[in-house]
């Protein structure tokens, strides 16, 4: 697992180094370091509560995309993409059943905690999309559909 992680990190850093924007490279490198710190904290410490886990997964799932959005002027999309990517991660965990039966002693979420995170993030996503005046209605619906694959409920 470590070797494959090193391999893919090397690929990503090689791609990153080919970009002629040094400030962006620096910001992305720092974010990758932060993501790795958050992953370590997440897997080494006991999950304290659902909101703490959501915050951690938001950094892991959307940190690099958020840096891109920040750097290149897409900040108005940042909260929507953070919420959507995190929500998609929780839906995947629920549908795959990964970690759902493990308890806190193994630092994994229970099915009820995943469902709680989905509920929190779904509510947040609905509010963000309702307030996103810069998005066309059809795009709001599509983002909602992509971020809520199991709900089947319109916005």
C-alpha positions in Angstrom: 0.0 0.0 0.0 2.8 2.4 0.9 4.7 1.7 -2.3 1.6 2.3 -4.5 1.0 5.5 -2.6 4.6 6.6 -3.2 4.2 5.7 -6.9 1.0 7.8 -7.4 2.4 10.7 -5.3 5.4 10.7 -7.6 3.1 10.9 -10.7 1.1 13.7 -9.2 4.2 15.7 -8.2 5.7 15.2 -11.7 2.5 16.6 -13.2 2.4 19.4 -10.7 6.0 20.4 -11.4 5.2 20.7 -15.1 2.9 23.7 -14.4 4.6 27.1 -14.8 2.8 28.7 -11.8 5.2 28.4 -8.9 2.7 29.9 -6.4 0.1 27.3 -7.4 2.6 24.5 -7.1 3.5 25.7 -3.6 -0.1 26.0 -2.6 -0.9 22.5 -3.9 2.2 21.0 -2.3 1.1 22.5 1.0 -2.4 21.2 0.6 -1.1 17.7 -0.2 0.9 17.8 3.0 -2.2 19.0 4.9 -4.3 16.2 3.4 -1.7 13.6 4.5 -1.7 15.1 8.0 -5.5 14.9 8.2 -5.5 11.3 6.9 -3.0 10.4 9.6 -5.1 12.1 12.3 -8.2 10.5 11.0 -6.8 7.0 11.0 -4.7 7.3 14.2 -7.2 9.0 16.5 -10.6 7.9 17.6 -13.4 9.5 15.7 -14.7 12.1 18.1 -18.0 13.0 16.4 -19.6 13.2 13.0 -18.8 16.8 12.4 -15.1 16.3 13.1 -15.1 13.4 10.6 -17.0 15.5 8.0 -14.4 18.3 8.4 -11.6 15.8 7.9 -13.2 14.2 4.9 -13.8 17.6 3.3 -10.1 18.4 3.4 -9.2 15.0 2.1 -11.8 14.8 -0.7 -11.7 18.4 -1.9 -8.5 20.1 -0.6 -6.7 20.2 -3.9 -9.7 21.2 -6.0 -10.4 24.0 -3.5 -6.8 25.2 -3.9 -7.3 25.2 -7.7 -10.6 27.1 -7.4 -9.0 29.6 -5.0 -6.0 30.2 -7.3 -7.9 30.6 -10.5 -10.9 32.6 -9.4 -13.6 30.0 -9.0 -14.1 30.7 -5.3 -17.9 31.0 -5.6 -18.0 27.3 -6.4 -15.7 26.2 -3.6 -18.3 25.4 -0.9 -20.6 23.6 -3.3 -17.7 21.4 -4.6 -16.5 20.7 -1.1 -19.9 19.7 0.1 -20.7 17.7 -3.0 -17.4 15.7 -3.0 -17.7 14.9 0.7 -21.3 13.9 0.2 -20.4 11.6 -2.7 -17.6 10.0 -0.5 -20.2 9.2 2.3 -22.7 7.8 -0.3 -19.9 5.5 -1.6 -19.1 4.3 1.9 -22.8 3.6 2.5 -23.4 1.8 -0.7 -20.2 -0.3 -0.6 -20.7 -1.1 3.0 -17.0 -0.3 3.6 -16.3 0.3 7.3 -20.0 0.3 8.1 -19.8 -2.6 10.6 -16.6 -1.5 12.4 -16.7 0.2 15.7 -14.8 3.2 17.1 -12.0 1.0 18.4 -10.9 0.6 14.8 -11.4 4.4 14.1 -14.1 3.7 11.5 -17.6 5.0 11.2 -20.7 3.0 11.9 -23.5 2.9 9.4 -25.5 5.3 11.6 -22.7 7.8 11.6 -22.4 7.7 7.8 -26.1 8.2 7.5 -25.9 11.2 9.9 -23.1 12.7 7.9 -25.2 12.3 4.7 -28.1 14.0 6.4 -25.9 16.9 7.6 -24.3 17.3 4.2 -27.5 16.9 2.2 -29.1 19.7 4.2 -26.0 21.9 3.7 -26.0 21.1 -0.1 -29.6 22.0 -0.5 -29.0 25.4 1.2 -25.9 26.1 -0.9 -27.7 25.3 -4.1 -30.7 27.4 -3.2 -28.4 30.3 -2.4 -26.2 29.8 -5.5 -27.7 32.6 -7.6 -24.8 32.3 -10.1 -25.9 28.8 -11.2 -28.5 28.1 -13.8 -31.5 26.1 -12.5 -30.6 23.0 -14.6 -27.1 23.1 -13.3 -28.3 23.2 -9.7 -30.5 20.1 -10.5 -27.6 18.3 -12.0 -25.2 19.0 -9.1 -27.9 17.8 -6.8 -28.4 14.6 -8.8 -24.7 13.9 -8.9 -24.2 14.6 -5.2 -27.3 12.7 -4.0 -27.1 9.4 -6.0 -29.3 7.5 -3.6 -31.9 10.1 -2.6 -33.7 10.3 -6.0 -35.4 13.5 -4.6 -35.5 16.7 -6.7 -34.0 19.9 -5.3 
